[in-house]
Every structure is written in structure tokens, then in C-alpha cells.
Amino acid sequence: QVQLVESGGGLVQAGGSLRLSCTASGSTFSQDVIAWYRQASGKQREVVAAISSSGRANYADSVKGRFTISRDNAKNTGYLQMNSLKPEDTAIYYCNLVTRDSRLHEHAYWGQGTQVTVSS
């Protein structure tokens, strides 16, 4: 029922910027936690950033100071602004949404992923 659509990935030169978008449907969104994960080829998936319903944001140390997570609840959309990109940032980036049901049980949903490639 919950669907996430990601966009904004592409090829960029080191030092450049990209903005990823994640639009959700079928969820309450404004009450949900949204996060961005990434998975490089042959590597484990890791969390990049997360933002709560109240706007509290957290970042992985590897991207702190370079990436900014935000959300526009009116548009049911989350964003990840990525600046000063490095080749090490090359990965498939996934949007993750965490919802709670009537019993306050958490459920996680994933987007299809968008490829980010940073050339040296």
C-alpha cells in the first residue's frame, strides 16, 4: 500500500552536488520517520541520514557537514541535499519510511533506489 518514488540520482564530478527526492503515497507521512540509506557495490547498506516527524535530523559521520536532509509534508516529499560529493559517495541511495500502526508497531518501507555516481 505504501509506495516510495525516488529521483535525482545521476553522474556528477567530485565536488559537485545532487538533490535526491522521495515522494510517498499511502502513508500519513507527516507522522512518519524518513531516512536515506545507501549501498555501494559489494558493500553493506548503511544509513546516511534520518529525520523525525518533528524535524530532528541525524547524519552519518561520513556525510556530516556535506549532506542535509529535509522534508515537505505538504508535498509528501523528503529530500537529501548532497554537496561536496566524493567518489566514496557512489552508491545506490534508498528512501526508507517508518510508520506505526494502531498498535504502535513499526513498519518499514523502501523505495526502488536511485544511482549516484561520483567521478574522480
Buried (B, 14 or more C-beta within 10 A) or exposed (E): EBEBBBBBBEEBEEEBEBBBBBBBEEBEBEEBBBBBBBBBEEEEBEBBBBBBBEEEEEBBEEBEEBBBBBBEBEEBBBBBBBBEBBEEBBBBBBBBBBBEEEEEEEEEBBBEBBEBBBEE
